[in-house]
Amino acid sequence: MNAGVLSAAGFLFLLAAAGSHASERTSRPSPPDATTRPASPGPAQTRITFIGSGTAVPGADDDTACFIINGNFQVDCGWNSAINMRKYALDPLKIQTLYITHLHHDHYMGLPGLLFYRGMNRSNPLAKVPLKIVGPADDLPVVVDLSRRFLQADRFPEVWPAVEIKGIEPGQTYETDEYRIQTVKARHPVTALCSRLTDRTSGIVIAFSGDSAPDPDLATLAAGADLLIHEASIGPKTPDDRMGKDHSRAIDAARIARDAGVGRLILIHLPAAQREPSLSAAREIFPSTELAECGRSIVLKK
């Protein structure tokens, strides 16, 4: 989103009980080696389902950029993410980790709805497992607390699900039993994360930009990834001197994909009118480019 810093007052649409910050800081990741890309055990695979591909104000048939990995790891939380999951045969109660790349409104707008859904299904054993909410340490606790207040959780405690908050800083690594996520700082007006996720089960590596102006550090982070998911909010013909300092064009994404030597590039966070022009422009630089589409799933295998 092009707006400035997060305002605690303006949006009562926000998120859960403040938690602890990540305790260990890692150095800026260098191109990973075999130790960070485990061999695939047989037929293991990684599935990515896009439940939003659009801009801050998406079209009626889309949502702001967000996607689900293996049905249990969510990246960003668009306007209607819980409902969209059900539309595309995904279960919001099976989400174990919600990873928010940055706390501009369009990337957490659906969080109160997701939390409410889990709270209203509290008798389901899946809802009893705390949802891990991970994101930039400076803004995440504010947004979570405002979401709790929006849902009036003190008055209606039954609507508030079990959650765990984990704030991280750019450059830190976050790990679960299934995933390893390395980060660098994105080029955006608020603290934002460019990320590299390794699926420990399949060995698949997915890099994603979140919202960011062109960032050479992302090319280093994404080196050799199987897939790069990169924003392309700005039209492909926008001159360099009119680019601003917060978003990228499709041609910028394609250059990073080329420089990083990734397997595939998927463009996301595009205005509807710029989808086809952006795809064409990116393919001139990096032919293995595709578009994210709401409801589309892709399967990656080694």
Legacy VTK file of the C-alpha trace (Angstrom):
# vtk DataFile Version 3.0
C-alpha trace
ASCII
DATASET POLYDATA
POINTS 302 float
0.000 0.000 0.000
1.279 3.480 -0.805
0.025 5.025 2.457
2.399 6.074 5.225
2.968 4.667 8.665
0.406 2.691 10.605
-2.123 4.705 12.638
-3.423 3.056 15.761
-6.410 5.394 15.937
-7.737 5.283 12.390
-8.450 1.568 12.039
-10.272 -0.349 14.718
-9.995 -3.263 12.387
-6.976 -4.917 13.969
-5.217 -7.734 15.789
-4.358 -9.800 18.970
-2.510 -9.786 22.357
1.008 -8.433 22.212
3.755 -11.018 22.434
7.448 -11.488 22.588
9.986 -10.406 20.013
12.342 -12.833 18.360
15.287 -13.393 20.652
18.006 -14.340 18.209
19.225 -12.077 15.419
20.819 -13.592 12.368
23.163 -11.955 9.946
21.860 -11.019 6.523
21.402 -14.306 4.673
23.898 -15.211 1.979
22.905 -17.459 -0.931
21.881 -20.703 0.794
23.646 -24.011 0.332
22.499 -27.590 0.721
22.163 -27.190 4.474
19.175 -24.887 4.004
17.621 -26.895 1.173
17.082 -30.442 2.448
16.644 -33.259 -0.016
13.058 -34.166 -0.841
11.928 -37.404 0.820
10.298 -39.223 -2.087
7.097 -37.706 -3.485
6.889 -34.751 -1.075
5.611 -31.543 -2.638
4.660 -27.986 -1.780
1.290 -26.515 -2.709
0.642 -22.769 -2.953
-2.922 -21.464 -3.245
-3.523 -17.802 -4.005
-6.540 -16.418 -2.170
-5.843 -12.875 -3.365
-3.762 -11.330 -6.129
-4.908 -7.719 -6.350
-4.023 -4.305 -5.023
-4.999 -2.506 -1.822
-8.552 -2.075 -3.167
-9.161 -5.299 -5.097
-11.851 -6.042 -7.635
-15.092 -7.788 -6.721
-13.745 -11.198 -7.744
-10.318 -10.824 -6.139
-8.664 -9.865 -2.871
-5.459 -8.145 -1.830
-2.349 -10.264 -2.342
-2.224 -13.244 0.012
-1.547 -16.959 -0.330
-1.535 -20.239 1.579
1.309 -22.762 1.625
0.415 -26.421 2.219
-2.914 -25.441 3.736
-1.314 -24.408 7.027
0.957 -21.373 6.454
-0.683 -18.100 5.421
1.206 -15.126 3.976
-0.616 -11.832 4.562
-4.311 -11.491 5.317
-6.429 -9.716 2.721
-9.911 -8.305 3.180
-11.808 -11.635 3.151
-9.130 -14.265 3.620
-11.110 -16.601 5.918
-14.112 -16.668 3.583
-11.892 -16.991 0.520
-10.178 -20.003 2.033
-13.503 -21.777 2.371
-14.372 -20.809 -1.198
-11.247 -22.580 -2.416
-11.607 -25.711 -0.253
-9.151 -24.584 2.432
-9.909 -24.703 6.147
-9.143 -21.518 8.157
-8.849 -23.667 11.285
-5.909 -25.544 9.770
-3.803 -22.394 9.483
-1.006 -22.802 12.010
1.038 -19.710 11.169
-0.051 -16.344 9.794
2.984 -14.484 8.476
2.352 -10.791 7.812
5.021 -9.161 5.644
4.204 -5.656 6.856
1.440 -3.824 8.638
-0.147 -1.662 5.979
-3.906 -1.992 6.168
-4.528 -4.089 3.062
-2.178 -6.803 4.319
-3.969 -7.347 7.635
-7.512 -6.192 6.837
-8.903 -9.736 7.092
-7.261 -10.583 10.402
-10.213 -9.733 12.686
-12.415 -11.922 10.486
-9.962 -14.807 10.616
-9.683 -14.535 14.394
-13.464 -14.270 14.781
-13.928 -17.370 12.621
-11.568 -19.329 14.834
-13.196 -18.001 17.998
-16.683 -18.908 16.811
-15.468 -22.447 16.067
-13.805 -22.801 19.476
-15.349 -26.253 20.086
-13.382 -27.645 17.130
-10.109 -29.215 18.338
-8.235 -27.420 15.540
-9.287 -24.041 16.968
-7.759 -24.918 20.334
-4.259 -24.895 18.831
-2.874 -21.339 19.123
-2.550 -19.460 15.845
0.992 -18.148 15.531
0.961 -14.590 14.156
4.375 -13.491 12.920
5.435 -10.124 11.505
7.475 -6.943 12.010
8.130 -6.455 15.707
7.394 -2.726 15.835
3.880 -2.744 14.362
2.531 -6.248 14.951
1.592 -5.933 18.661
-0.264 -2.676 17.965
-2.322 -4.199 15.187
-3.068 -7.348 17.166
-4.228 -5.370 20.193
-6.484 -3.159 18.084
-8.044 -6.227 16.510
-8.764 -7.607 19.953
-10.478 -4.364 20.881
-12.425 -4.294 17.616
-13.828 -7.734 18.457
-14.629 -6.502 22.012
-12.818 -9.536 23.378
-12.899 -8.251 26.969
-16.676 -8.029 26.806
-17.132 -11.184 24.732
-14.133 -13.386 25.594
-15.637 -16.349 23.777
-14.906 -14.732 20.384
-11.165 -14.514 20.994
-9.158 -17.558 19.861
-5.865 -18.868 21.164
-3.007 -16.899 19.594
0.752 -16.519 19.960
2.447 -13.358 18.721
6.003 -13.369 17.412
7.589 -10.098 16.347
10.721 -10.337 14.216
13.188 -7.825 12.839
14.485 -7.733 9.248
17.508 -10.008 9.045
16.162 -12.474 11.585
15.175 -16.049 10.823
11.913 -17.592 12.014
11.588 -21.366 12.219
8.885 -23.958 12.796
9.057 -27.729 12.550
7.969 -27.495 8.907
9.433 -24.214 7.654
12.495 -22.002 7.843
11.943 -18.328 6.936
14.907 -16.028 6.343
14.344 -12.294 5.937
15.854 -9.035 4.746
14.447 -5.541 5.012
12.118 -4.547 2.191
12.174 -1.059 0.678
8.866 0.300 1.942
7.695 3.202 4.158
6.977 0.939 7.153
9.058 -1.942 8.445
8.549 -4.718 5.904
10.047 -8.125 5.211
11.290 -9.765 2.037
11.373 -13.460 2.802
12.731 -16.850 1.793
10.754 -19.874 2.962
12.183 -23.398 2.896
9.692 -26.243 3.171
11.665 -28.745 5.248
9.539 -31.676 4.056
9.878 -31.177 0.306
13.034 -29.071 0.082
11.123 -26.511 -2.011
12.216 -22.882 -1.580
9.811 -19.977 -2.128
10.962 -16.358 -1.983
8.472 -13.508 -1.762
8.869 -9.762 -1.817
5.894 -8.526 0.154
5.576 -4.844 -0.774
8.921 -3.409 -1.812
10.673 -1.137 -4.254
13.331 -2.999 -6.288
15.741 -4.488 -3.770
19.070 -6.105 -4.739
19.154 -7.760 -1.321
16.099 -9.764 -2.364
18.017 -11.157 -5.345
20.655 -12.414 -2.905
18.039 -13.810 -0.540
16.131 -15.525 -3.363
19.202 -17.080 -5.004
18.317 -20.445 -6.541
14.761 -20.497 -5.186
12.247 -22.699 -6.949
9.720 -19.847 -7.036
9.760 -16.081 -6.533
6.449 -14.365 -5.789
7.001 -10.674 -6.413
4.747 -7.651 -6.313
4.194 -5.566 -9.450
2.006 -2.716 -8.246
3.418 -0.155 -10.670
2.696 -0.205 -14.395
5.513 -1.658 -16.517
5.981 1.507 -18.582
6.402 3.811 -15.584
9.670 5.791 -15.997
12.389 5.290 -13.423
12.102 8.888 -12.210
8.408 8.373 -11.372
8.835 5.087 -9.532
8.666 6.265 -5.947
10.343 4.315 -3.158
7.786 1.753 -2.080
6.689 -0.537 -4.943
7.977 -2.324 -8.050
7.162 -2.835 -11.705
6.941 -6.229 -13.373
10.225 -5.523 -15.130
11.896 -4.971 -11.755
10.543 -8.296 -10.529
11.780 -10.022 -13.676
15.278 -8.602 -13.254
15.434 -9.853 -9.683
14.201 -13.291 -10.799
16.867 -13.375 -13.517
19.651 -12.192 -11.226
18.627 -14.642 -8.496
18.452 -17.593 -10.885
15.035 -18.711 -9.631
12.995 -21.410 -11.329
9.747 -19.458 -11.799
8.384 -15.970 -11.179
4.784 -15.208 -10.240
3.641 -11.588 -10.287
1.182 -10.494 -7.604
-0.423 -7.308 -6.193
-1.216 -5.979 -9.686
-3.919 -3.554 -10.817
-6.367 -5.417 -13.054
-5.662 -3.134 -16.018
-1.922 -3.824 -15.798
-1.986 -7.620 -15.595
-1.408 -8.510 -19.236
0.967 -5.621 -20.017
2.979 -6.504 -16.917
3.138 -10.170 -17.868
4.333 -9.378 -21.388
6.979 -6.935 -20.175
8.297 -9.355 -17.555
8.524 -12.261 -20.002
10.833 -10.262 -22.235
13.344 -10.335 -19.357
12.419 -13.579 -17.592
10.357 -15.946 -19.781
9.227 -18.230 -16.923
6.852 -15.580 -15.574
3.217 -16.132 -14.628
0.408 -14.214 -12.960
-1.111 -14.964 -9.576
-4.840 -15.595 -9.829
-7.329 -15.722 -6.994
-8.170 -19.383 -6.357
-5.271 -20.775 -8.367
-3.117 -23.519 -6.841
0.302 -24.626 -8.032
2.269 -27.669 -6.909
6.058 -27.658 -6.748
8.121 -30.831 -6.604
11.836 -31.578 -6.615
LINES 1 303
302 0 1 2 3 4 5 6 7 8 9 10 11 12 13 14 15 16 17 18 19 20 21 22 23 24 25 26 27 28 29 30 31 32 33 34 35 36 37 38 39 40 41 42 43 44 45 46 47 48 49 50 51 52 53 54 55 56 57 58 59 60 61 62 63 64 65 66 67 68 69 70 71 72 73 74 75 76 77 78 79 80 81 82 83 84 85 86 87 88 89 90 91 92 93 94 95 96 97 98 99 100 101 102 103 104 105 106 107 108 109 110 111 112 113 114 115 116 117 118 119 120 121 122 123 124 125 126 127 128 129 130 131 132 133 134 135 136 137 138 139 140 141 142 143 144 145 146 147 148 149 150 151 152 153 154 155 156 157 158 159 160 161 162 163 164 165 166 167 168 169 170 171 172 173 174 175 176 177 178 179 180 181 182 183 184 185 186 187 188 189 190 191 192 193 194 195 196 197 198 199 200 201 202 203 204 205 206 207 208 209 210 211 212 213 214 215 216 217 218 219 220 221 222 223 224 225 226 227 228 229 230 231 232 233 234 235 236 237 238 239 240 241 242 243 244 245 246 247 248 249 250 251 252 253 254 255 256 257 258 259 260 261 262 263 264 265 266 267 268 269 270 271 272 273 274 275 276 277 278 279 280 281 282 283 284 285 286 287 288 289 290 291 292 293 294 295 296 297 298 299 300 301
